């Protein structure tokens, strides 16, 4: 799940030659371009150096995305400017040397003005990888990419979010629910500060599929039944999940005039609702027993059910018409109104 752009510090004529070679073979070496430059006399190279005053980012189709001038001193500086001009987050940028043999992972690496044609790969992996390092409860989590387990869980629950948010585009995810010990929420949040265990599930500022409570016969969409929980409201009953084996699909469209999210269970549409516009959204899951096991995967849009795609284009659920979730943080509740069983079991640092 990436797009590839061409980045060049070459003068225009050589840049066009390099692009032609690249279009012919995506990962073809640019040795011919470099060899041509190396054959130049010192005076010619000095003249070309004076001409090379910028870095240009192109699509493979030849459309100019950005011009960076002067040439940044290092990889980190170049990525920062590309981010500012193109809107491609630094965390999603992978710069690959012209021969495809090396990724420029060292942010402090200096940029050379000669033979510095390379590929910019937009890698969306961080949008579907759980953030372990920045989670206040990281010591109680076992995370491997999109897989989260918590055999060392010592608190009532932990909210887990991805490393990077979605900022634009249309995205399709699946949550593979390998085990649900009690209850879980799967969806998106606009505030990464909700990671950890300071905000209980029903208090989240989120748009999420509430899986229901396992092992009970509670018949409320607030607690017990599967449902859509969004912005402090239990909006609509969804199918309740089984303790293991179900798959939640989530289709997010941030490019609509009214951005929206649709949820399905095992391929069957459950419902769709609006989400904030021009707001970064992190994918969320909540684990609350030591047996919980969730795998997040990001799939091509072609894998999204047609029913979900059509739901985003149709009438959306009215979130404000749902049943209020008592004590939602958006209402700034008095602590006396929050039932003790819903209190976080320790401070936000997750240490007991």
N, C-alpha and C positions, 0 to 999 in steps of 0.2 A: 504494500500500500504506500506507494511513493510516486512522486513525479520527479523528472530529471530536467535540469536546465544546464546550459552551457555558460561557463564563466571564463572570461579571457582578459588578459592585460596586453594582448597583442594589438598592433596597429590594424586599421580596418582591413587592408588587403589580406594580411595573413590570418586575421580573425575569420574572414569569409572562407579561406581555404580550409582552416581547421574545422569550421562548421560543416563544410561539404564532406570532409572525411568522417566526421562524427555521425552525420546523418546516414552515411553509407554503412557504417558499422558502429553500433551504439558504444561499444567499449574499445573501438579501434585506437591504437596508440597514435599519439601526435608526433612521433619521432621525426617525420618528414618536415614538419613545421620547425621543430627545434633545430634539426640539422641545417635547414636553410638559414636560420638565424645565426648559427654558429659559424657558417661559412662567410659571413659578412666581415668586412674589414673593421678594425677598431673604430675608425671614424664613422662608418655606417652604423655600427652598434650604438655609438654615442648619440648619433642623430636620431636613431629610433628610440633610444631611452628618453630623449627630450619629447618625442611624440607620444610615448606611453605615459599619459598623465592620469589615466582612469582605469577602472575595472568595469566591464560591461557584463551584465547578466542577460542571457538570451534563453528563450524557449527553443526546443529542438526544431520547431517550425520556423525559427528565424525572427520571432517577435522580441523586441527589446523590452526587458522587464525593469532594468535599473542601470544607472550609470553612477559609479562611485568614484569621486574625485576629491582630493588626490588619492593615489593608491594607499590603502591602509597599511600600517606597519606590520600587522600580524593577523593571524586567522581570526582571533576573537573580535578584533576591530572590524574586519570585513563582514563577519556574520552579523554584528550589531547594526551595521549600516544597511545590509541587505534586509534585515528584519524591519528597520524603520521605513525603507523605501518600498519593499514588496509585501510587507505584512506576513512574512514567513518567520515564525518564532525561531529564535536561536536554537532551542532544544531540538527542533525538528530538522535542522540543517546538517547535512553530511557533505563535506567537500572531499572529492576523490581526485587523486592525481590523474594526469592525462592518460597514463598507461593502465589505469584501473587497479594498480598493485597496492596502493596505500591510501587509507583514509586519513585525512589531516585531523587527528584527534587532539593534538597538542595545541591548545588555544593560544599559547605564547609563541608558536612557530612563526618566524618572520616570512613575509611574502617576498618572492623574488620577482623582479620586473621582467626577467627574460625567461622564456619557456615556461610560463606560468598559466597555461590553459588547463582547466580542470572542470569536473562535473559537480554541479550542486544537486544532490539528491535530497528531496523532501521526504523524510522518514517519519511516518505517523505512529511508530511503535510506542513512544511515550504516552500517547493518548489512550492506549489500552494496556498499559503496564501500571500495576499498583505502586504507589509511592511508599516505600518502606522507610527511607532515611528521615523524611520530614514528619512522619506520623508520630505524635507524642507517645503512642503506645507501641512503638516499633519493636521493643524487646519482647513483646508478647505475640508477635506476628511472624509467620514464616511465609515469605513472598518470593516467588520466582516468576518474573514477568507478569502475566495476567492471572497467575494462580495465587490464592491466599488461603492459608490454613492458620490455625491458632491453638495448637495443643497445649501451649503454656498460658492460655488465657486465665487471668486472675481477677478481672473486673467484669462487670455485668455485660458490657458490649464494647465494641470498637467500630467507629466509622472509618472506612478505608476509601481513599480517593486515588485517582490516577495521577501520574507525574505531571502531565500536561493537560490543559483544558481544550475543548473544541471552541474555536473562535468564529468559524464560518464553515460553509459547505454542508453536505448531506452525508450522514454517517450511519452505518448499521453495525450494531453490536449484538452479541449473544452472551448471556450469563448461563453457564452450565452449572446447575445447582447439584453438586455431587453429594452434599449433605447439609440439611437444615436441622439444627438441634431444637430450636424454639421458634423464633420469628426473625425475619430478615426484610430489608428494604433494598431494592436495586433500582437505580435511576441516575439522576444528575443533580448536582448542587452548584450554586453560584458563588458560594463562600468556602474557600479551601480551609478557612479557620475552623470549620466544623469537623475536620478530621480528628480522630482520637475518641475520647469518651466523655466529653463535656456537654454534648447535646444529644439527648435521647432521640430515638427514631421518630416519635410522634411530634417532637419539637423542631425537627429539621426544617430549614428553608430549602425544600427539595421538591422534585417532581419524580415520584418513584412508584414502582410496583411493590405494594406491601404483600408479602407472600402468605400472610395468615399465620396463626399460631398453631404449631404442631402439637398433636396429642390432646387437643381440647375440642369441645363442641360449642365454643363461644360463637354466637350468631350475629356479631356486629361487624360492620365494615371498619369500625374504629379499632377493634381488637378481636381477632379471631378469624374472620373471613378474609379471603384475598380481596384487595381493592386498590384503587388509585389513591395515593396520598400525595397531595400537592398543596404547597403553600398553606399548611395548617388546616387542610380540609380533607376528610375522607369523601372522595368525590363520587365513586361508582364502584359497585361490586365487580371484582375480577374473579377468575377461577382461582381457587385455593391450590397451592402447590402440594405435592407429595414430599415426604421428608428427604427423598433422594431421586435423582434421575431426570427431573424436569429441566426445560430450557426456556428461559425468558429472552425474547427478542426485543430489541429497542432500536427504533428508527428515529433519527434526529435530523431535522431540516432547519438550519440556521439562516438560510438564504431567502426564505419566504418573507413576504411583507409582514405576516404574522408567523414567526417561528413556531414550530410545533414538534411534539414528540408522540410517538405511537408505541404501544406495548402489545406483544402477543405472547402466548404461552404455547409452546410446542407447535408453532406455526398458525395458531388460531388467534385472530385479532381480539383484543380485550377492550381497547379504547385509545383515544388520542386527545391531547389537550394542548393549549398554547404554553409557550415558555418565553422567557425574556428575550428581547431584541437587543442586539449589540452588547451582549453579555457573555464573557467566557464561562463555559460550563464544564465541570469536572465530572467524570463518571464516578458513581458511588455504589458501594455495597456496605452492609452492616453485618458483622459477625457477633454472636452473643453466646455461643457455647464452645467448649474446647474441641468439639467434633466438627464444627462448621468447615466447609470446604467449597470454595467458589472459584470457577475459572472464567475469566473474561476474555473474549476473542472479538477482534474487529474483522468483519467480513466484507467482501465486495458488495456494492449496492445491488448487483444482479442477484444476490442471494436473499434479498429482502422480499417478503411475501407481497404480492401485488395488492392484497387487501390492506396492508399497512400503508403502502404508498398512496392508495386512493383515500385512506382515512385522513391523511395529512391535508388532502385537497378538499375534503368535505367539511361538514359542520363539526366543530370541536366541542369537547365537553366544557361546560362552564364551571370552572373551579370554585368560584365564590358561592355557588349554590349547594355545595357539599356540606356534610356534617362537620362542624368544627371539632378539631382535635384539641381537647382541653389542655390548656397550659402551653400552647404553641408559643415559641419565643417571639414571634411577630406581634403577639398580644401583650408582651411584657407582663406575664402573670405574677401574682403575688406568690411567694414560696409556699404559703399556707394552702394555696389552691392546687398544688402539685402533689399527687399521692406519693407516699414514701417509697413505694415499690418502683417508682419511675425516676427516683433521684439517682444521679451518677454515684457509683460506689466509692469513688475517690476523686482527687483533684485531676486537673487536665493533664498532669504529667504522667498519669496512669501508674504511679508507684504506690504500693500499699505498705 
